[in-house]
Amino acid sequence: MPAAKSDDIQGIFRFAPSPTGYLHRGHALSAHLNQRAAQATGGRFLLRIENVDTTRAREEFEAAIFADLAWLGLAWETPVLFQRDRFDAYADALAGLDRLGLLYPSFMTRNAIAAAIAEAGEEWPRDPDGAPLYPGNERDWSNARRQAEMASGQPYALRLDMARAMSGVPELYWRSVDPFGVEPEATHVADPARWGDVVLARKEVGGSYHLAVVVDDAFQGVTDIVRGRDLEAATSLHRLLQTLLGLPEPRYFHHRLILGPDGRKLSKSSGSESIRARRERGETPKELIAGLGLSVGQDRPTTPSW
């Protein structure tokens, strides 16, 4: 079935930052594009705070998100969804995958995985984020051994048995739909196997980003996911989880990234200059928005290469 034309839909869009640092210009671009896409389609714009990892989220960063977005002139529907309130929903999703026999506990630390890979003495495959794929040492453990290790109290992660998950689904696709109608619609073959036996939860964190995002997008009725190209590879994994959990398929569009002086994408972890810092040194919202290739009051990007 061909994808719906963006002119024929009233989309539900969302901006979903994590409060693990201050927002930078890349976040400003994504937030503005989502709000403008909602306006262009006569749709809705939602804000979600992705604080599923309570070990890293901070209240001061959460407050800064609201302050930065308001300063940028953005407005969103209320109430805002906070992932810290959604752990029961993630547990239900994990239980559904477990009933399908697709989850298993993994006790290997990052150091243990690195040691196992080094012992193999060969170039090891990596996932799209650059992390080495889990070598599968615990995948075929007996249930009794798994239960004994879990009962011992040591930390563990719940991994998706990718081979088994893929064996039960048809070929997967995801649809790229530009909500502004600038770029042509396209269908892409999904390749979730690139992620290997991905972690979906940890003992201390009730749901990974990948699990929480698909559960919450479905819960909020999100129809269109507009996000940076750095998350394009994750779309394949998200389509698999949506299919396994019986969740609806959104439309996707992956916009350009804002790069720093070193040519690398901006990130909180690398200390990219924050919106807050730019505001404090006197930059105006209009100046910041113009620097993103957008114009104040304009409802679409200034060039097709957005």
N, C-alpha and C positions, 0 to 999 in steps of 0.2 A: 504494500500500500504506500503511495507517495506521501511524503511528509506534508503536513498542513502548511499552507502559505502563512507567513507571519502576519499579513494584512487581514487574515480571516479569523484570527484568534485573539482572545483576551488573556494574555499570559499572566502567570504568577511567577515573579522573579524574586530572588533573595540575594542578600549580601551576608556572608557568614564568617566573620573574622574570629580568630582565637585570641584571647586576652593573655598572651604570653610575651608581650612586648608592645611598644608603641607603633601605631600605624604609620606607614610610609606612603610615598606617592603612588606606588603600585596598587595599594589598597584604595586610594582615592580614585584612581582610574576605574577599577572594577566596580566600586560602589556607584560612581556616577553613571557608568554604562548600564548597570542594572536598573537604576531608577529611570534613566532616559528610555530604556527599552520598554519598561512598564508604561511610561507615558505614551510612547509611540504606538503601542498596541492597545491602549485603553485598558491596561491591566493593573496589577497590584505589585507593590514593592514591599518586601518583608526584610526584617533584620533578625538574624539569629546569632547568638553568642555561643561559639563552639568551645565550651570549657569542659568537655568530657574528661580531659586529663586534669583532674583537680590537683595533681602534684606539681603542675607547672603554671596553671592559671593564677593570676593575681588580681585582687580587687582594684588596685590602682590602674592597671591596664584596662580593665573593664570600664571604669569610669572615664578613662581617656578616650575610649572608642566612641562613646556617646558625645563627648565634648568635641572631638575632631569632626565627626560626621555632621553635627549641628553647625559647626563653624564653616564647613564646606557648603552649607545650604541645603543639605539633604533632609528629607522627611520620610518617615516609614510608618507602617501600620503598628498599632499596639493591640495586645501586649506583645512584647518581644519574647521569643522562645529562648530559654537557657538550657543547654544540654545537661547541666548538673541536675536538672529536674526530670531527666528522661531515662534514668538507669533501668527502671522496670521495663521500659520498651526495648532497650538493648538486650536485656536478659531474655525477654520473650523471643527476640529474633535469634539469639544464640541457641535457645532451647529448640527452636524450629530446625535450625541447621544440625543440631546434635541428633534430633530424631531421625534425620535423613542419613545419619552416620558419616557426616562430613567434617566433624571437629575432632581434634585430639590434643591432649596437653603436651607441651614441649618444655623441657626443663633446662635446655642448653642456654647458657649465657652467651653474650656476644663474643666474649673471649674464647669460650669453648667452640663456638662455630668457627671462629677464625683459626683455631688450632686444628680442627678437623679438616678445614680447607687446605691449610698449609701441609698437612700430612698427605693429602691427596697428590701433592706435587704436580699440579697442572693448573692451567688458567681456568679460573672458576667463573661461571656465569653470574651476572649481577642483574638485579631488578631495575626498572626504569629510573629509580631514584639513586642508583649507584651502589646499593647495599648488596653484599654477596647473598646469593640464594641459600636458604636453609638446606643443609645436606640430607635431611630426611632420616637421621639416625633413629628417631623415636617413633616414626610413623607406624611401624609394624609391631610395636610393643603389645603384649597381651593386656587385656583390660585389668587383670589382677595386678600386674606390675604398675600400670598407670595409677590405679587407685591407691596402691601402697605408697608411691612417690608423692601423690597429692596429699595423703594423710600425714606424711612426714612434716608438712608445713613449709617446704621449700618453695620459693617463687616459681611460677610457671606462666606460660602464655598458651592461649587457645589458638591453634592454627587451623586453617582450612586445608583439607586434603584436596589439593587442586586437581589431581588426576581423576579422583573419584567424582568430584563436583563437575568436571568437564564432561565426563562420560555420560552424565544424565541429562544434558541439555543439548538442544540443537545448535547449529552455528549461530553465533550472536553478532548483532550489528548495533551501531549507534548512529543517530541522525544528527547532522550538523545543520542547524537552521539559524541563519542570521536574522535576528528580530528586526533589524533596520532594512532588510531587503537589499543590502548592498552586494553581498557575496552570494553565489549560487548555493542552493541546498545540495547536500551530499550525504551519501550513506557510506559508512566505514565498517569494515570487518573488525570485530573486537578480538583482542588477543590477550585474555586474562592470564594465560599460562606464563607470560613473561614475569609475573609476580611470584611465581612459585607458591609454596605453602605459606601464604601470607598470614600474619598475626591479626586476629580479629578482636582479641581482648587479652588483658593481663590480669593476674590475680589482684593487683592493686588498682587497675583501671578497667572499669566495667565494659568498655567498648572502644575499639580503635576508631580513628578518623573514618576509615573506609566503611565500617559497619554503621556508625552513627549517622554519617551524612546521608546514606541511602534511606535509612529508617526515618530520619527527620524530614527529608525532602518529600517522602510519601505522606507523612503525617500532616505536613503543611500544605499539601496539594500543589507543590511546586511543579510547574509545567515546563519552564525554560531555565536552564542552568548556564549562566554566562560567567565564565571564569578564565583565568590566565592559561596560556599555553603550557605552562609548567605542570598543569594538572590534566593535560590531554591524555597521557598514557593511563592515568588512573580511571578514566572513563570506561575502559574495557573491563576492569575489575568491578566497577560499580554496576555495569550492565549484568555481569554474572550474578552478583549478589541480589540485584533486583529480580532476576529471573528465578533464582533459588527460593527467594522469600515471597514470590508472588506479588511484587510491588509494581506499580505502573512505570512506564518508560518515559522519562522526560525528553525534551529536545535539548541539545547542547550547542554551545558556541564558545570557542576558546579564543580570547582576544590577545593582542600583542602584549608583551611585557615591557615594563619600564626598566631600562638598564642604567647601571651606575657608571662612573668614569672608567672603571676597569673592564667594562663590556659585559659584566655579569648582572643577572637580574637582582633587583633590590630584595633584601630579606632582613627580617628582624635579627636573625642569628648572626648575620655578618655586620651588624651595627649600622645599617643604612640610615641616613638622616631621616628623622621622623617628621611627620606633619606638625607635631607639637613644637619641635625645635624651629621649624621654618616659621611657624606662627609667632613664636616668641622673639624671633629676630626681625619681625616686621613685615613679612610677606603677607599679602592679602589673599583671600580666597580666589578672587578673579585672576590674580597672577599665577597662583598654583594651578588652577584649572586650565588656564591658557597654556601653561608649560606642559600639560598632558596632551596637547593637540585637540583640546575641546574649547568651546566658547561658552561663556555664561549665557544661559537662556536657550542654547541650541539643543535640539532634541535628537541629534545624531552625530556621529563622528565627522570630522572635517574632511577625511580622505577615505577611500575604499579600503586602504590597507590597515584597518583597525584591528 
